């Protein structure tokens, strides 16, 4: 069992309370320490070349007192730690991932524009943290017209057969096992496939058989899932192969799910910066379930 803590970012907002609930349950399931962290933001502006002094540390932190009172009387995690750190949340929160097995935060904090679907700190942390990051959404994202899924806990994972990532699948299988949930692996493919003729706005159908494409996607998906099935035979797996936009398919599948798991882009020679990817970004903004963003598996030696 991983000995690193589950970290909950907490600022006293309703969103952070929902994240704290989710992190408390995650730490309990992992028999891990729950570390509640309040990042006390200070003014970051100063003329170039002049360092700002750190603000004096207060004897008590009312935000952490709120968290302590909220958790009072609960049992579950191995232990609970309450920690205050000073800094800019957008920079400090990702750094916490270096000493966590999981980092959990709400979709919005106290600052910024309340109309935004996801705050900048959530996006930055999901993009930059070294550990998986779970973003817990606000209520009210439920989608109309989505058929109800079969009853029981369900974890959804996005499977890109063109560029699968074992870290994403491993996390999703492990999470499904922890929650005694079935795992729905969503593999979407673009359809219809059309060719651009070179003339403005002129596209031609390719004549490719859709059944053949879907069969090939399913075979590939089953192959990528097979080693994880072997490691977690207790997890019921439901491959779901469907035409259409991957983000749209994942957001729809997230309706009623316990968790939706996606990955972020690997660094590449021509794109060395960390990137979420358009699908992950869309899922974070619109999925009605909590979303786990898993960093890519490190490249193999010599790869």
C-alpha positions as CSV (number, residue, x, y, z in Angstrom):
1,X,0.0,0.0,0.0
2,X,1.3,3.5,-0.9
3,X,2.4,5.3,2.3
4,X,2.1,8.8,0.8
5,X,-0.9,10.8,2.0
6,X,-4.1,11.8,0.2
7,X,-4.0,15.6,0.1
8,X,-7.2,17.7,0.1
9,X,-6.8,21.4,-0.9
10,X,-9.1,23.3,1.4
11,X,-10.0,27.0,1.6
12,X,-13.3,26.9,3.5
13,X,-15.5,27.2,0.4
14,X,-18.4,24.9,-0.4
15,X,-16.4,23.4,-3.3
16,X,-13.5,22.6,-1.0
17,X,-15.9,21.0,1.5
18,X,-17.0,18.6,-1.3
19,X,-13.4,17.9,-2.1
20,X,-12.7,17.2,1.5
21,X,-15.5,14.7,1.7
22,X,-14.2,12.9,-1.4
23,X,-10.6,13.0,-0.1
24,X,-11.7,11.6,3.3
25,X,-13.3,8.7,1.7
26,X,-10.4,8.1,-0.7
27,X,-7.9,8.1,2.2
28,X,-10.2,5.7,4.2
29,X,-10.3,3.3,1.3
30,X,-6.5,3.4,0.9
31,X,-5.8,3.2,4.7
32,X,-3.8,6.4,4.1
33,X,-3.2,9.6,6.0
34,X,-5.5,12.5,5.0
35,X,-3.5,15.7,4.8
36,X,-5.7,18.8,4.6
37,X,-3.7,21.7,3.2
38,X,-4.7,25.4,3.3
39,X,-2.6,27.5,0.9
40,X,-2.7,31.0,2.4
41,X,-2.3,33.3,-0.5
42,X,-0.3,36.5,-0.2
43,X,0.2,39.4,-2.6
44,X,2.6,38.3,-5.3
45,X,3.3,41.7,-6.9
46,X,6.6,43.5,-6.4
47,X,8.9,45.5,-8.7
48,X,11.3,43.4,-10.7
49,X,14.2,42.1,-8.6
50,X,12.6,42.9,-5.3
51,X,11.6,39.9,-3.1
52,X,8.5,40.3,-1.0
53,X,8.7,39.4,2.7
54,X,6.5,36.5,3.8
55,X,3.6,37.5,5.9
56,X,3.8,36.7,9.7
57,X,2.4,33.2,10.5
58,X,-0.7,33.4,12.6
59,X,-0.9,31.3,15.8
60,X,-4.1,29.7,14.5
61,X,-5.6,29.2,11.1
62,X,-9.4,29.7,11.1
63,X,-9.7,27.9,7.8
64,X,-8.1,24.8,9.2
65,X,-10.2,25.2,12.4
66,X,-13.2,24.9,10.1
67,X,-11.8,21.7,8.5
68,X,-11.1,20.3,12.0
69,X,-14.6,21.0,13.2
70,X,-16.1,19.6,9.9
71,X,-14.2,16.3,10.4
72,X,-14.7,16.1,14.1
73,X,-16.0,12.7,15.2
74,X,-15.4,10.9,11.9
75,X,-13.2,7.8,11.7
76,X,-11.7,6.3,8.6
77,X,-8.2,7.5,7.4
78,X,-5.1,6.2,9.2
79,X,-4.7,9.8,10.5
80,X,-5.6,13.3,9.7
81,X,-3.1,16.2,9.4
82,X,-3.9,19.8,9.1
83,X,-1.3,21.9,7.3
84,X,-1.0,25.6,6.4
85,X,1.4,26.8,3.8
86,X,2.0,30.3,2.4
87,X,2.2,30.9,-1.3
88,X,0.3,31.4,-4.5
89,X,-2.1,28.5,-4.9
90,X,-1.5,28.1,-8.6
91,X,2.2,27.4,-7.9
92,X,2.0,25.7,-4.5
93,X,-0.8,23.2,-5.2
94,X,1.0,21.4,-8.1
95,X,4.1,21.2,-5.9
96,X,2.1,19.3,-3.3
97,X,1.8,16.4,-5.8
98,X,5.4,15.4,-5.3
99,X,4.5,14.2,-1.8
100,X,1.0,12.7,-2.3
101,X,-0.5,9.6,-3.8
102,X,-3.6,11.6,-4.7
103,X,-4.4,15.4,-4.7
104,X,-8.1,16.4,-4.4
105,X,-9.6,19.8,-4.9
106,X,-12.9,21.4,-5.7
107,X,-13.8,22.9,-9.1
108,X,-13.7,26.5,-7.7
109,X,-12.2,28.2,-4.7
110,X,-13.1,31.4,-3.0
111,X,-11.4,33.7,-5.5
112,X,-12.0,34.4,-9.2
113,X,-15.2,34.6,-11.2
114,X,-17.9,32.4,-9.8
115,X,-19.4,31.8,-13.2
116,X,-16.4,29.9,-14.4
117,X,-16.9,26.1,-14.7
118,X,-13.4,25.4,-13.4
119,X,-10.9,27.7,-11.7
120,X,-7.4,28.4,-12.9
121,X,-5.9,26.6,-9.9
122,X,-7.7,23.4,-10.8
123,X,-6.5,23.5,-14.4
124,X,-3.0,24.3,-13.4
125,X,-2.8,21.6,-10.7
126,X,-4.3,19.0,-13.0
127,X,-1.8,19.9,-15.7
128,X,1.4,20.1,-13.5
129,X,1.1,17.9,-10.5
130,X,3.2,14.8,-10.4
131,X,0.4,12.6,-8.8
132,X,-3.1,12.0,-10.0
133,X,-5.4,14.9,-9.4
134,X,-9.1,14.6,-8.7
135,X,-11.4,17.6,-9.3
136,X,-14.8,17.4,-7.6
137,X,-17.4,19.3,-9.6
138,X,-20.3,21.4,-8.3
139,X,-23.8,19.9,-8.3
140,X,-26.0,20.7,-11.3
141,X,-23.9,19.3,-14.2
142,X,-26.3,16.5,-14.8
143,X,-27.1,16.0,-18.5
144,X,-30.6,15.6,-20.0
145,X,-31.5,12.8,-22.3
146,X,-28.8,10.3,-21.1
147,X,-30.2,6.8,-20.6
148,X,-29.6,5.7,-17.0
149,X,-26.8,3.2,-16.5
150,X,-27.1,-0.1,-14.8
151,X,-27.3,0.3,-11.0
152,X,-24.1,0.0,-8.9
153,X,-20.9,1.9,-8.6
154,X,-19.1,2.6,-11.9
155,X,-15.7,4.0,-12.8
156,X,-15.3,5.4,-16.4
157,X,-11.9,5.6,-18.1
158,X,-11.1,7.1,-21.5
159,X,-9.1,4.8,-23.7
160,X,-7.3,6.3,-26.7
161,X,-6.4,3.3,-28.8
162,X,-4.0,5.4,-30.9
163,X,-2.0,6.4,-27.8
164,X,-2.9,4.3,-24.7
165,X,-1.3,5.1,-21.4
166,X,-0.8,2.2,-18.9
167,X,-0.7,4.7,-16.0
168,X,-4.3,5.8,-16.8
169,X,-5.6,2.3,-17.1
170,X,-3.7,1.1,-14.0
171,X,-5.2,3.9,-11.9
172,X,-8.7,3.3,-13.2
173,X,-8.5,-0.5,-12.5
174,X,-7.1,0.1,-9.0
175,X,-9.8,2.7,-8.3
176,X,-12.6,0.3,-9.5
177,X,-11.1,-2.4,-7.3
178,X,-11.0,-0.1,-4.2
179,X,-14.7,0.9,-4.8
180,X,-16.0,-2.6,-5.8
181,X,-17.1,-0.9,-9.0
182,X,-17.4,-2.0,-12.6
183,X,-15.1,-0.3,-15.0
184,X,-16.5,1.2,-18.2
185,X,-13.7,1.8,-20.8
186,X,-14.8,4.3,-23.4
187,X,-13.0,4.1,-26.8
188,X,-14.5,6.7,-29.3
189,X,-13.6,6.9,-33.0
190,X,-14.4,9.7,-35.5
191,X,-17.2,9.0,-37.9
192,X,-18.0,9.5,-40.7
193,X,-14.4,9.5,-42.1
194,X,-14.1,11.9,-45.0
195,X,-11.3,13.0,-47.3
196,X,-10.5,16.6,-48.2
197,X,-10.3,17.1,-51.9
198,X,-8.3,20.3,-51.8
199,X,-11.2,22.4,-52.9
200,X,-12.6,24.8,-50.2
201,X,-15.3,23.0,-48.2
202,X,-15.3,19.9,-50.4
203,X,-15.2,16.6,-48.6
204,X,-15.7,13.1,-50.0
205,X,-16.7,9.9,-48.2
206,X,-14.0,7.3,-48.1
207,X,-16.1,4.1,-48.5
208,X,-14.6,2.7,-45.3
209,X,-16.9,0.2,-43.7
210,X,-18.0,1.4,-40.2
211,X,-18.5,-2.1,-38.8
212,X,-14.9,-3.0,-39.8
213,X,-13.6,0.1,-38.1
214,X,-15.5,-0.5,-34.9
215,X,-14.4,-4.1,-34.8
216,X,-10.8,-3.0,-35.2
217,X,-11.1,-0.5,-32.4
218,X,-12.7,-3.1,-30.1
219,X,-9.9,-5.6,-30.8
220,X,-7.3,-2.9,-30.0
221,X,-9.2,-1.9,-26.8
222,X,-9.4,-5.5,-25.6
223,X,-5.7,-6.0,-26.2
224,X,-4.8,-2.9,-24.1
225,X,-7.2,-3.9,-21.3
226,X,-6.1,-7.5,-21.1
227,X,-3.0,-7.2,-18.9
228,X,-4.9,-5.0,-16.4
229,X,-7.8,-7.5,-16.4
230,X,-5.2,-10.2,-15.4
231,X,-4.0,-8.1,-12.5
232,X,-7.5,-7.2,-11.3
233,X,-9.7,-10.2,-12.1
234,X,-12.2,-9.0,-9.5
235,X,-13.0,-5.9,-11.7
236,X,-15.9,-6.3,-14.1
237,X,-14.9,-4.5,-17.3
238,X,-17.3,-3.1,-19.9
239,X,-15.6,-1.9,-23.1
240,X,-17.7,0.8,-24.8
241,X,-16.8,1.5,-28.4
242,X,-18.8,4.2,-30.1
243,X,-18.5,6.7,-33.0
244,X,-18.2,10.4,-32.3
245,X,-16.3,13.0,-30.3
246,X,-14.3,11.4,-27.5
247,X,-14.9,14.3,-25.1
248,X,-18.7,14.1,-25.7
249,X,-18.7,10.3,-25.2
250,X,-16.8,10.6,-21.9
251,X,-19.0,13.4,-20.6
252,X,-22.1,11.4,-21.3
253,X,-20.7,8.3,-19.8
254,X,-19.7,10.2,-16.7
255,X,-23.4,10.7,-15.8
256,X,-24.0,8.8,-12.6
257,X,-20.4,7.5,-12.5
258,X,-18.4,7.4,-9.3
259,X,-15.3,8.7,-11.0
260,X,-14.1,9.5,-14.6
261,X,-10.5,8.9,-15.3
262,X,-8.5,10.6,-18.1
263,X,-4.9,11.2,-18.9
264,X,-2.9,14.2,-19.9
265,X,-0.6,14.6,-22.8
266,X,3.0,13.2,-22.7
267,X,5.8,15.7,-23.3
268,X,7.2,15.5,-26.8
269,X,10.3,16.9,-28.5
270,X,8.4,19.6,-30.2
271,X,6.0,20.1,-27.4
272,X,8.0,19.9,-24.2
273,X,5.6,21.8,-21.9
274,X,3.0,19.9,-19.9
275,X,-0.4,19.9,-21.5
276,X,-3.8,18.6,-20.5
277,X,-5.1,17.9,-24.0
278,X,-8.4,19.0,-25.5
279,X,-10.4,16.0,-24.4
280,X,-9.2,16.1,-20.8
281,X,-9.8,19.8,-20.7
282,X,-13.4,19.4,-21.9
283,X,-14.1,16.5,-19.5
284,X,-12.8,18.6,-16.6
285,X,-15.2,21.5,-17.6
286,X,-18.3,19.5,-18.3
287,X,-18.3,16.0,-16.7
288,X,-21.0,15.6,-14.0
289,X,-18.8,13.2,-12.0
290,X,-15.5,13.7,-10.1
291,X,-12.7,13.6,-12.7
292,X,-9.2,12.1,-12.1
293,X,-6.4,13.4,-14.3
294,X,-3.5,10.9,-14.3
295,X,0.0,12.0,-15.3
296,X,1.5,9.9,-18.1
297,X,3.7,6.9,-17.3
298,X,7.4,7.8,-17.5
299,X,9.1,6.8,-20.7
300,X,11.0,3.6,-20.7
301,X,14.8,3.7,-20.6
302,X,16.1,4.1,-24.1
303,X,12.6,5.0,-25.4
